[in-house]
Amino acid sequence: MVGAGLAGLAAAWELEKGGVDVIVLEAGRRPGGVIVTERRDGFIVEGGPDGFLAAERDIQDLARELGVGDRLVSPLAKGSMLWTGERLEPLGEGRAAELLGIQIAGESELAQGFKTFAGGMADFVEALVASLGSAVRMNQGVTALAPAARGWRLAVTGGSTHEAEGVILAVPAWSTARFLAALGVTAGRELEEVVYHPSITVSLAYRTDQVPAGLAGTGFVVDPDAVGARHAVPLHVRACTYSSSKYPDRAPPGYALLRAFVGPGVGEGDPGAVTHAELVTILRLEGGPLWTRVFHWPRGLPRYKPGHAERVAHIRRRLALLAPLEIAGAAVDGAGVSACVRSGREAARGLIRRLAG
Ligand SMILES: Cc1cc2nc3c(=O)[nH]c(=O)nc-3n(C[C@H](O)[C@H](O)[C@H](O)COP(=O)(O)OP(=O)(O)OC[C@H]3O[C@@H](n4cnc5c(N)ncnc54)[C@H](O)[C@@H]3O)c2cc1C
């Protein structure tokens, strides 16, 4: 396994379940990829994904298989608002995602709402890692993949190598493209078409008495047109989730936790201060935040160009001609966390079939 994001961990779990000896090589210092949950002073702060649609079964099914199904929790509040530039107005179901350019499911799936884990998304990562034990190795960035007598040889940062009968690449698209191109799979270069959009998430903590106007619904989205027309200086905040209203136990009693999505144009300044200043206007906050926590995502959510699924199918047909090698994750099969779980498990099943064949 290359990559210990959600797709890589789910794939490794499926491989172990299938009786395959597995090692997960992860370049970073921690598992989970873009899932980053920080727990501090009774707050649960999400840097990356904070939940998923309740209609998405794959992540929930795996949670139950891992024995953490009881950690799944539902939102406390419903509905989003639109910041028109002058006021917050109720927003129709699904419009928030549409305005943010997030490709998601149809109305019936949206109507079922969202879910997350009681201790944050890291609950799920921690359960996967615990089940895999010492198979998950940090600080092991794979620098090269080459054919070997029986399968593959993987070179790792620091100079060590591993041999494996089969490999799953569960890394971002640009990295998958590079590995495949080096193997002569020129079609793999097409994954460079997957564009990762930069974003910044800013979490801010307040006492609830600093939010005297209250927080209606689960958050708001800024209407890009209306704000452009009415404000001399456009807002950097594009959307804000009221984390402590949306999900249980995101903040201790008497405190509010907000999480804003901020455009990369926030510049060199302190994104926490800029975000707070803009939220003061929108939410009529009183006083400064108790603290802010900023996460930079220079390459955040992937977006696919038309024809992506056909390109991926073409690449997979080419890979079928090589020793067992699968590709998985948000690079290829959908950006949502549940899609990544499904992608990882399917890649593992494919690898098991190839190893047995
Ligand atoms: C800010 C943000 C908010 C999001 N919010 C949501 C949400 O609310 N709901 C939702 O469903 N989805 C959300 N998503 C999308 C979703 O979280 C991701 O698409 C998904 O988690 C990606 O999982 P992955 O395993 O495919 O990739 P990643 O999480 O990117 O994992 C890939 C791993 O591979 C490692 N790696 C890379 N190169 C190498 C190498 N050469 N050798 C070894 N390891 C390597 C990386 O270090 C990383 O750990 C969000 C994403 C972002 C960035």
The ligand as a Tripos MOL2 file, in Angstrom:
@<TRIPOS>MOLECULE
LIG
   53    58     1     0     0
SMALL
NO_CHARGES

@<TRIPOS>ATOM
      1 C1        -10.3280   20.9090    3.4890 C.3       1 LIG1
      2 C2        -11.0540   19.6820    3.0180 C.ar      1 LIG1
      3 C3        -12.3650   19.4520    3.4390 C.ar      1 LIG1
      4 C4        -13.0400   18.3140    3.0020 C.ar      1 LIG1
      5 N1        -14.3040   18.0870    3.4640 N.ar      1 LIG1
      6 C5        -14.9280   16.9480    3.1330 C.ar      1 LIG1
      7 C6        -16.1660   16.6120    3.7640 C.ar      1 LIG1
      8 O1        -16.6650   17.3410    4.6150 O.2       1 LIG1
      9 N2        -16.7560   15.4300    3.4120 N.ar      1 LIG1
     10 C7        -16.2010   14.5620    2.5090 C.ar      1 LIG1
     11 O2        -16.7910   13.5140    2.2320 O.2       1 LIG1
     12 N3        -14.9950   14.8320    1.9350 N.ar      1 LIG1
     13 C8        -14.3600   15.9900    2.2350 C.ar      1 LIG1
     14 N4        -13.1280   16.2580    1.7060 N.ar      1 LIG1
     15 C9        -12.5470   15.3160    0.7390 C.3       1 LIG1
     16 C10       -11.9380   14.0710    1.3920 C.3       1 LIG1
     17 O3        -11.5460   14.3480    2.7020 O.3       1 LIG1
     18 C11       -10.7110   13.5820    0.6160 C.3       1 LIG1
     19 O4        -10.9720   13.5530   -0.7710 O.3       1 LIG1
     20 C12       -10.2820   12.1810    1.0580 C.3       1 LIG1
     21 O5        -10.1230   12.1120    2.4690 O.3       1 LIG1
     22 C13        -9.0030   11.7830    0.3410 C.3       1 LIG1
     23 O6         -8.5580   10.5220    0.7890 O.3       1 LIG1
     24 P1         -7.4090    9.7650    0.0130 P.3       1 LIG1
     25 O7         -7.0230    8.5920    0.8220 O.co2     1 LIG1
     26 O8         -7.8130    9.5100   -1.4050 O.co2     1 LIG1
     27 O9         -6.2100   10.8160   -0.1200 O.3       1 LIG1
     28 P2         -5.3600   11.6150    0.9630 P.3       1 LIG1
     29 O10        -6.1240   11.8790    2.1900 O.co2     1 LIG1
     30 O11        -4.7730   12.7570    0.1990 O.co2     1 LIG1
     31 O12        -4.2120   10.5880    1.3490 O.3       1 LIG1
     32 C14        -3.1190   10.3180    0.5140 C.3       1 LIG1
     33 C15        -1.9430    9.9440    1.3970 C.3       1 LIG1
     34 O13        -0.8580    9.5440    0.5610 O.3       1 LIG1
     35 C16         0.3400   10.0430    1.1390 C.3       1 LIG1
     36 N5          1.3510   10.0890    0.0740 N.ar      1 LIG1
     37 C17         1.4300   10.9160   -0.9890 C.ar      1 LIG1
     38 N6          2.4940   10.6050   -1.7410 N.ar      1 LIG1
     39 C18         3.0920    9.5470   -1.1460 C.ar      1 LIG1
     40 C19         4.2490    8.7600   -1.4580 C.ar      1 LIG1
     41 N7          5.0030    9.0040   -2.5430 N.pl3     1 LIG1
     42 N8          4.5790    7.7400   -0.6230 N.ar      1 LIG1
     43 C20         3.8270    7.4680    0.4800 C.ar      1 LIG1
     44 N9          2.7410    8.1930    0.8190 N.ar      1 LIG1
     45 C21         2.3810    9.2070    0.0150 C.ar      1 LIG1
     46 C22        -0.0590   11.4090    1.6620 C.3       1 LIG1
     47 O14         0.8600   11.8710    2.6360 O.3       1 LIG1
     48 C23        -1.4350   11.1080    2.2390 C.3       1 LIG1
     49 O15        -1.3810   10.7080    3.5820 O.3       1 LIG1
     50 C24       -12.4010   17.3880    2.1280 C.ar      1 LIG1
     51 C25       -11.0890   17.6120    1.7100 C.ar      1 LIG1
     52 C26       -10.4080   18.7330    2.1470 C.ar      1 LIG1
     53 C27        -8.9740   18.9420    1.7340 C.3       1 LIG1
@<TRIPOS>BOND
     1     1     2 1
     2     2     3 ar
     3     2    52 ar
     4     3     4 ar
     5     4     5 ar
     6     4    50 ar
     7     5     6 ar
     8     6     7 ar
     9     6    13 1
    10     7     8 2
    11     7     9 ar
    12     9    10 ar
    13    10    11 2
    14    10    12 ar
    15    12    13 ar
    16    13    14 ar
    17    14    15 1
    18    14    50 ar
    19    15    16 1
    20    16    17 1
    21    16    18 1
    22    18    19 1
    23    18    20 1
    24    20    21 1
    25    20    22 1
    26    22    23 1
    27    23    24 1
    28    24    25 2
    29    24    26 1
    30    24    27 1
    31    27    28 1
    32    28    29 2
    33    28    30 1
    34    28    31 1
    35    31    32 1
    36    32    33 1
    37    33    34 1
    38    33    48 1
    39    34    35 1
    40    35    36 1
    41    35    46 1
    42    36    37 ar
    43    36    45 ar
    44    37    38 ar
    45    38    39 ar
    46    39    40 ar
    47    39    45 ar
    48    40    41 1
    49    40    42 ar
    50    42    43 ar
    51    43    44 ar
    52    44    45 ar
    53    46    47 1
    54    46    48 1
    55    48    49 1
    56    50    51 ar
    57    51    52 ar
    58    52    53 1
@<TRIPOS>SUBSTRUCTURE
     1 LIG1         1 GROUP 0 **** ****
